[in-house]
């Protein structure tokens, strides 16, 4: 798996529509939240990839909840 050691910068975040006027503090908060979300999604993906070929218990639970 290829890794990327670059983190979103305040300047890059402000380049997106709707983010132009963020304060430094709010931008850092958003970047930290995005980083945490990405870590959770990667962990979930790794978990799913390492399940047996049959449907995982988690998927069954999700389907029953719907």
N, CA, C and O atoms as CSV, one atom per row, in Angstrom:
chain,resi,resn,atom,element,x,y,z
A,1,UNK,N,N,0.843,-1.174,0.000
A,1,UNK,CA,C,0.000,0.000,0.000
A,1,UNK,C,C,0.889,1.238,0.000
A,1,UNK,O,O,1.831,1.339,0.786
A,2,UNK,N,N,0.585,2.161,-0.873
A,2,UNK,CA,C,1.342,3.403,-0.946
A,2,UNK,C,C,0.816,4.378,0.100
A,2,UNK,O,O,-0.394,4.526,0.274
A,3,UNK,N,N,1.731,5.034,0.789
A,3,UNK,CA,C,1.313,5.992,1.801
A,3,UNK,C,C,1.636,7.409,1.351
A,3,UNK,O,O,2.522,7.630,0.526
A,4,UNK,N,N,0.917,8.342,1.897
A,4,UNK,CA,C,1.128,9.758,1.606
A,4,UNK,C,C,1.376,10.461,2.929
A,4,UNK,O,O,0.523,10.439,3.816
A,5,UNK,N,N,2.532,11.081,3.066
A,5,UNK,CA,C,2.881,11.740,4.317
A,5,UNK,C,C,2.502,13.209,4.333
A,5,UNK,O,O,2.801,13.912,5.298
A,6,UNK,N,N,1.851,13.682,3.288
A,6,UNK,CA,C,1.442,15.083,3.247
A,6,UNK,C,C,0.099,15.252,3.928
A,6,UNK,O,O,-0.787,14.405,3.812
A,7,UNK,N,N,-0.034,16.340,4.628
A,7,UNK,CA,C,-1.285,16.655,5.304
A,7,UNK,C,C,-1.884,17.895,4.643
A,7,UNK,O,O,-1.152,18.769,4.179
A,8,UNK,N,N,-3.185,17.969,4.601
A,8,UNK,CA,C,-3.879,19.119,4.045
A,8,UNK,C,C,-3.429,20.378,4.773
A,8,UNK,O,O,-3.371,20.401,6.002
A,9,UNK,N,N,-3.113,21.415,4.025
A,9,UNK,CA,C,-2.689,22.674,4.632
A,9,UNK,C,C,-3.869,23.639,4.727
A,9,UNK,O,O,-4.888,23.473,4.056
A,10,UNK,N,N,-3.707,24.630,5.562
A,10,UNK,CA,C,-4.733,25.661,5.704
A,10,UNK,C,C,-4.958,26.344,4.358
A,10,UNK,O,O,-6.098,26.592,3.964
A,11,UNK,N,N,-3.884,26.640,3.666
A,11,UNK,CA,C,-3.991,27.312,2.375
A,11,UNK,C,C,-4.756,26.461,1.361
A,11,UNK,O,O,-5.595,26.975,0.621
A,12,UNK,N,N,-4.467,25.169,1.328
A,12,UNK,CA,C,-5.151,24.271,0.393
A,12,UNK,C,C,-6.637,24.171,0.752
A,12,UNK,O,O,-7.493,24.203,-0.133
A,13,UNK,N,N,-6.940,24.052,2.037
A,13,UNK,CA,C,-8.336,23.986,2.471
A,13,UNK,C,C,-9.082,25.241,2.045
A,13,UNK,O,O,-10.219,25.161,1.578
A,14,UNK,N,N,-8.457,26.386,2.200
A,14,UNK,CA,C,-9.097,27.645,1.822
A,14,UNK,C,C,-9.287,27.788,0.314
A,14,UNK,O,O,-10.029,28.664,-0.131
A,15,UNK,N,N,-8.642,26.955,-0.465
A,15,UNK,CA,C,-8.798,27.025,-1.920
A,15,UNK,C,C,-10.108,26.378,-2.388
A,15,UNK,O,O,-10.480,26.525,-3.552
A,16,UNK,N,N,-10.806,25.669,-1.505
A,16,UNK,CA,C,-12.069,25.024,-1.865
A,16,UNK,C,C,-13.233,25.993,-1.681
A,16,UNK,O,O,-13.232,26.795,-0.747
A,17,UNK,N,N,-14.224,25.923,-2.567
A,17,UNK,CA,C,-15.385,26.813,-2.456
A,17,UNK,C,C,-16.051,26.697,-1.085
A,17,UNK,O,O,-16.289,25.603,-0.575
A,18,UNK,N,N,-16.341,27.853,-0.512
A,18,UNK,CA,C,-16.996,27.890,0.791
A,18,UNK,C,C,-16.029,27.893,1.961
A,18,UNK,O,O,-16.444,28.090,3.103
A,19,UNK,N,N,-14.762,27.682,1.702
A,19,UNK,CA,C,-13.759,27.619,2.774
A,19,UNK,C,C,-12.799,28.807,2.750
A,19,UNK,O,O,-11.842,28.856,3.522
A,20,UNK,N,N,-13.060,29.745,1.874
A,20,UNK,CA,C,-12.117,30.847,1.657
A,20,UNK,C,C,-11.908,31.717,2.892
A,20,UNK,O,O,-10.814,32.249,3.081
A,21,UNK,N,N,-12.913,31.876,3.726
A,21,UNK,CA,C,-12.846,32.810,4.849
A,21,UNK,C,C,-12.685,32.145,6.208
A,21,UNK,O,O,-12.952,32.769,7.235
A,22,UNK,N,N,-12.256,30.901,6.229
A,22,UNK,CA,C,-12.057,30.206,7.501
A,22,UNK,C,C,-10.916,30.846,8.282
A,22,UNK,O,O,-9.902,31.250,7.711
A,23,UNK,N,N,-11.099,30.929,9.597
A,23,UNK,CA,C,-9.997,31.375,10.442
A,23,UNK,C,C,-8.963,30.253,10.508
A,23,UNK,O,O,-9.267,29.102,10.199
A,24,UNK,N,N,-7.757,30.590,10.906
A,24,UNK,CA,C,-6.719,29.564,11.058
A,24,UNK,C,C,-7.167,28.486,12.037
A,24,UNK,O,O,-6.973,27.295,11.794
A,25,UNK,N,N,-7.766,28.913,13.146
A,25,UNK,CA,C,-8.186,27.952,14.180
A,25,UNK,C,C,-9.246,26.993,13.650
A,25,UNK,O,O,-9.168,25.787,13.880
A,26,UNK,N,N,-10.242,27.534,12.937
A,26,UNK,CA,C,-11.303,26.677,12.389
A,26,UNK,C,C,-10.739,25.757,11.313
A,26,UNK,O,O,-11.125,24.591,11.230
A,27,UNK,N,N,-9.830,26.271,10.488
A,27,UNK,CA,C,-9.221,25.446,9.443
A,27,UNK,C,C,-8.450,24.281,10.057
A,27,UNK,O,O,-8.537,23.153,9.573
A,28,UNK,N,N,-7.700,24.550,11.115
A,28,UNK,CA,C,-6.945,23.485,11.786
A,28,UNK,C,C,-7.906,22.454,12.373
A,28,UNK,O,O,-7.648,21.252,12.298
A,29,UNK,N,N,-9.010,22.915,12.956
A,29,UNK,CA,C,-10.015,22.011,13.510
A,29,UNK,C,C,-10.602,21.104,12.421
A,29,UNK,O,O,-10.767,19.902,12.629
A,30,UNK,N,N,-10.909,21.682,11.277
A,30,UNK,CA,C,-11.466,20.911,10.158
A,30,UNK,C,C,-10.434,19.908,9.635
A,30,UNK,O,O,-10.767,18.750,9.379
A,31,UNK,N,N,-9.208,20.343,9.480
A,31,UNK,CA,C,-8.149,19.443,8.992
A,31,UNK,C,C,-7.951,18.281,9.955
A,31,UNK,O,O,-7.824,17.134,9.526
A,32,UNK,N,N,-7.923,18.566,11.245
A,32,UNK,CA,C,-7.786,17.496,12.238
A,32,UNK,C,C,-8.952,16.518,12.161
A,32,UNK,O,O,-8.756,15.306,12.258
A,33,UNK,N,N,-10.163,17.040,11.988
A,33,UNK,CA,C,-11.341,16.176,11.882
A,33,UNK,C,C,-11.286,15.305,10.634
A,33,UNK,O,O,-11.619,14.121,10.684
A,34,UNK,N,N,-10.869,15.887,9.517
A,34,UNK,CA,C,-10.738,15.109,8.284
A,34,UNK,C,C,-9.688,14.018,8.426
A,34,UNK,O,O,-9.875,12.903,7.940
A,35,UNK,N,N,-8.581,14.339,9.092
A,35,UNK,CA,C,-7.525,13.360,9.315
A,35,UNK,C,C,-8.048,12.186,10.156
A,35,UNK,O,O,-7.776,11.025,9.852
A,36,UNK,N,N,-8.799,12.504,11.211
A,36,UNK,CA,C,-9.368,11.456,12.063
A,36,UNK,C,C,-10.376,10.602,11.296
A,36,UNK,O,O,-10.395,9.379,11.438
A,37,UNK,N,N,-11.213,11.248,10.482
A,37,UNK,CA,C,-12.182,10.513,9.670
A,37,UNK,C,C,-11.475,9.575,8.702
A,37,UNK,O,O,-11.884,8.426,8.533
A,38,UNK,N,N,-10.414,10.064,8.067
A,38,UNK,CA,C,-9.659,9.225,7.133
A,38,UNK,C,C,-9.070,8.015,7.843
A,38,UNK,O,O,-9.076,6.913,7.294
A,39,UNK,N,N,-8.562,8.205,9.060
A,39,UNK,CA,C,-7.991,7.089,9.822
A,39,UNK,C,C,-9.064,6.054,10.157
A,39,UNK,O,O,-8.815,4.851,10.079
A,40,UNK,N,N,-10.253,6.520,10.529
A,40,UNK,CA,C,-11.358,5.607,10.834
A,40,UNK,C,C,-11.760,4.824,9.586
A,40,UNK,O,O,-11.970,3.612,9.647
A,41,UNK,N,N,-11.867,5.521,8.456
A,41,UNK,CA,C,-12.252,4.844,7.215
A,41,UNK,C,C,-11.208,3.831,6.775
A,41,UNK,O,O,-11.555,2.749,6.302
A,42,UNK,N,N,-9.938,4.167,6.924
A,42,UNK,CA,C,-8.879,3.212,6.573
A,42,UNK,C,C,-8.916,1.986,7.483
A,42,UNK,O,O,-8.729,0.857,7.030
A,43,UNK,N,N,-9.157,2.220,8.755
A,43,UNK,CA,C,-9.252,1.101,9.693
A,43,UNK,C,C,-10.437,0.211,9.348
A,43,UNK,O,O,-10.327,-1.015,9.377
A,44,UNK,N,N,-11.568,0.824,9.024
A,44,UNK,CA,C,-12.750,0.061,8.643
A,44,UNK,C,C,-12.491,-0.733,7.369
A,44,UNK,O,O,-12.866,-1.901,7.275
A,45,UNK,N,N,-11.846,-0.096,6.383
A,45,UNK,CA,C,-11.519,-0.780,5.132
A,45,UNK,C,C,-10.601,-1.969,5.406
A,45,UNK,O,O,-10.819,-3.055,4.869
A,46,UNK,N,N,-9.581,-1.774,6.233
A,46,UNK,CA,C,-8.671,-2.857,6.570
A,46,UNK,C,C,-9.427,-3.991,7.254
A,46,UNK,O,O,-9.193,-5.164,6.965
A,47,UNK,N,N,-10.336,-3.635,8.163
A,47,UNK,CA,C,-11.143,-4.633,8.857
A,47,UNK,C,C,-11.969,-5.441,7.863
A,47,UNK,O,O,-12.016,-6.669,7.934
A,48,UNK,N,N,-12.628,-4.733,6.924
A,48,UNK,CA,C,-13.474,-5.407,5.934
A,48,UNK,C,C,-12.659,-6.296,5.002
A,48,UNK,O,O,-13.104,-7.386,4.644
A,49,UNK,N,N,-11.473,-5.844,4.605
A,49,UNK,CA,C,-10.617,-6.611,3.700
A,49,UNK,C,C,-10.100,-7.892,4.354
A,49,UNK,O,O,-9.746,-8.840,3.654
A,50,UNK,N,N,-10.054,-7.932,5.670
A,50,UNK,CA,C,-9.503,-9.079,6.371
A,50,UNK,C,C,-10.566,-10.001,6.952
A,50,UNK,O,O,-10.272,-10.848,7.795
A,51,UNK,N,N,-11.803,-9.830,6.495
A,51,UNK,CA,C,-12.884,-10.715,6.894
A,51,UNK,C,C,-12.912,-11.916,5.949
A,51,UNK,O,O,-12.422,-11.833,4.823
A,52,UNK,N,N,-13.484,-13.028,6.404
A,52,UNK,CA,C,-13.645,-14.173,5.495
A,52,UNK,C,C,-14.480,-13.775,4.279
A,52,UNK,O,O,-15.163,-12.751,4.298
A,53,UNK,N,N,-14.425,-14.577,3.237
A,53,UNK,CA,C,-15.124,-14.270,1.993
A,53,UNK,C,C,-16.633,-14.171,2.155
A,53,UNK,O,O,-17.285,-13.443,1.407
A,54,UNK,N,N,-17.207,-14.902,3.133
A,54,UNK,CA,C,-18.648,-14.791,3.327
A,54,UNK,C,C,-18.971,-13.435,3.963
A,54,UNK,O,O,-18.085,-12.729,4.444
A,55,UNK,N,N,-20.226,-13.103,3.952
A,55,UNK,CA,C,-20.661,-11.799,4.454
A,55,UNK,C,C,-20.277,-11.649,5.922
A,55,UNK,O,O,-20.503,-12.556,6.723
A,56,UNK,N,N,-19.703,-10.517,6.268
A,56,UNK,CA,C,-19.240,-10.301,7.640
A,56,UNK,C,C,-20.417,-10.079,8.579
A,56,UNK,O,O,-21.516,-9.728,8.149
A,57,UNK,N,N,-20.173,-10.286,9.844
A,57,UNK,CA,C,-21.188,-10.060,10.864
A,57,UNK,C,C,-21.618,-8.601,10.848
A,57,UNK,O,O,-22.798,-8.294,11.020
A,58,UNK,N,N,-20.661,-7.703,10.641
A,58,UNK,CA,C,-20.983,-6.273,10.625
A,58,UNK,C,C,-21.975,-5.957,9.509
A,58,UNK,O,O,-22.930,-5.212,9.727
A,59,UNK,N,N,-21.764,-6.508,8.329
A,59,UNK,CA,C,-22.686,-6.272,7.212
A,59,UNK,C,C,-24.079,-6.794,7.534
A,59,UNK,O,O,-25.079,-6.146,7.225
A,60,UNK,N,N,-24.137,-7.954,8.148
A,60,UNK,CA,C,-25.427,-8.526,8.515
A,60,UNK,C,C,-26.135,-7.622,9.513
A,60,UNK,O,O,-27.341,-7.400,9.411
A,61,UNK,N,N,-25.369,-7.091,10.495
A,61,UNK,CA,C,-25.961,-6.191,11.487
A,61,UNK,C,C,-26.492,-4.927,10.818
A,61,UNK,O,O,-27.569,-4.445,11.170
A,62,UNK,N,N,-25.747,-4.389,9.858
A,62,UNK,CA,C,-26.172,-3.186,9.156
A,62,UNK,C,C,-27.461,-3.449,8.375
A,62,UNK,O,O,-28.370,-2.618,8.377
A,63,UNK,N,N,-27.540,-4.586,7.717
A,63,UNK,CA,C,-28.715,-4.918,6.915
A,63,UNK,C,C,-29.947,-5.109,7.808
A,63,UNK,O,O,-31.059,-4.741,7.428
A,64,UNK,N,N,-29.742,-5.677,8.978
A,64,UNK,CA,C,-30.867,-5.885,9.902
A,64,UNK,C,C,-31.344,-4.572,10.474
A,64,UNK,O,O,-32.534,-4.416,10.747
A,65,UNK,N,N,-30.447,-3.623,10.662
A,65,UNK,CA,C,-30.814,-2.330,11.231
A,65,UNK,C,C,-31.598,-1.479,10.235
A,65,UNK,O,O,-32.360,-0.599,10.634
A,66,UNK,N,N,-31.415,-1.733,8.957
A,66,UNK,CA,C,-32.065,-0.903,7.928
A,66,UNK,C,C,-33.512,-1.200,7.751
A,66,UNK,O,O,-34.173,-0.576,6.921
